[in-house]
Structure formats: C-alpha cells, structure tokens
C-alpha cells in the first residue's frame, strides 16, 4: 500500500482495513514527507495484539522503496494513491512479475454549478475545496463548470471569496486560511 503525504493516516487505514479484514498481510509505504503517522499506527497495531509481520511499514524515497516493493515477486497486489508519475513508475516496476496494480492517481475533481444553485453556498464550497490542505489534494475542485445564465454573477461571487482568503504562515497567525506548500519541490512545480 503506497500512500501520499496529503492524508497519510486516513489513506493508510482505508487501504489497511479491508486488506487485513480478508486475511492478508500488508506492507505500507508512506510518503517520505509524512512517515510518522504510519509508524505510530504500526506501533498501535502491535500494542493491540496484531501479530508481528502482519502489518509492516517501510519508509524511504518512493522512487526507490516503492519501486522495490512493486518489483518484488512476494507482493500480490500494489495499491497506490498518488501522482500520475508515481503510478506509472509503480506499474513499470510491477510489470515483470505481472503483479496486480490498483491506482488512484492525480484527481481532477470538477464542480458543476447549475442556475438553480445557491450561488453564495456553491462558491464557498468551491473556495473551501480549493484551499483545503493548501490546494494540495486530489479531490480539490480543479475545474468549475458554470451554466452560462449565471456565469457572470457566479464568477464575481467566487472571485470575491477567493480574494478574501488569507494566505500566510499558520504557525504565526491562526487566522490564516491557506498556508505553505508541503516542500520546495511542490513550490517549484507550482511556480513552473
């Protein structure tokens, strides 16, 4: 199970629970930016009585550790939530053993606004979606489709709400709505 940094604990549990429930063991590879919740979850599983070796965590760089796991003939299925490039890399690594691969990659969630919508509420939901986790999650509204009859009115409302978003350092100012990106590589990608 390969999970991204954006929801490290939730995604780990979503992958672990069904896998363990049907009697399989799991190797969890958390993102290199957020390994601690996975490591703590493994500690808690042992404390709760889970036999050693049933739930395992391997940390490290995804392109190294994730690919090594996917290439292992001992792995029956690889489940990845992450970027398109991560999924492509995992598929290539798993191909030699014809290992099953389940991919949830690079979402581009749309928002659709119809003429009968409460425009203030719809705009707020879209803003909240865009700034959630500082815009760094796959289920943020990436595209907004608005009916032509309300396009101007809705766009004005949405722009006003986005302009009101307070950006800054939440460690210094608790009223900040949107903070920094996860790492410099992310900033470089957005800037590019």
Order of alpha helices (4+ residues) and beta strands (2+ residues): alpha-beta-alpha-beta-alpha-beta-alpha-beta-beta-alpha-beta-alpha-alpha
